[in-house]
Amino acid sequence: MSNPPPSPPSLQDLRKEIDAIDEQVHRLLMARGDIIDRLIQVKKTQEVGSAFRPAREASMMRELVKRHRGILPLDTIESIWRVIISTFTYVQAPFSVHADVSVGESAMRDSARFHFGFVVPYVAHFNAQAAVDAVAKSKGDLALVSAIASRTPWWNALEADGAPKIIARLPFLERADHPAALPVFLVSRVADDAMVTEVQMWSVRVSGWNADVARALAPLAEIVAVPDTAFDGAALLISVAGHDFEAIKFALIEAGASVRSSALVGSHATRYTVPSGGPARS
């Protein structure tokens, strides 16, 4: 006579398993905090400014997508990790996030809170230039500004030696229906070895700017343009993948524009788009 199949676990048993996992997660977070405390002592992070590491964070978020499985939405996992990373970064060296809300206050606030949580102070500014100026006067603050449009060429202030630079493009993980989908640049001062240089950001001033030049450049690079209403020029912020800026300059000249000046004003990781199907489900 065959033995009856084992009875399924009770709700009480399953809840005990969940409680045990929750306790492990909490203990691991506290252990992470202990390591960060030792890191502060070893690196003396609070004496050198921002502890933000865009190259490391971009890599961490990509690995998160690769290993994620199961029923828990990627939105939830990403937001949890963003809060963990940003809060521990803040613990190492306190900073504020200065946001340009001229592109929409609710969207910018959602982006800031999703990526940096509620512990990091949030400061709203009425334009991008004010946000960037606040960062320039700080020790290690960050600025969030639109990555797709601007009313003023705020990036001109990043050209000087020692000025803050563009260090990241958020969100790190792009996908349809992202809860913080607003494309933004992150501007700050960080150590050179913390930068990721897959995409270079160039501030370019041109004369002879018109719709034909813009169309010629569109297939080659992402551009934010602020035309000069007094002349036929424009201030451009150009994203150049592969470090081939000379090809962009050649395309501008071929299209009839003249390059008056150019300066490297930062860099960021290549845009990482999560496949439409999302992470695999186990």
Disulfide bonds with the S-S distance in Angstrom:
none
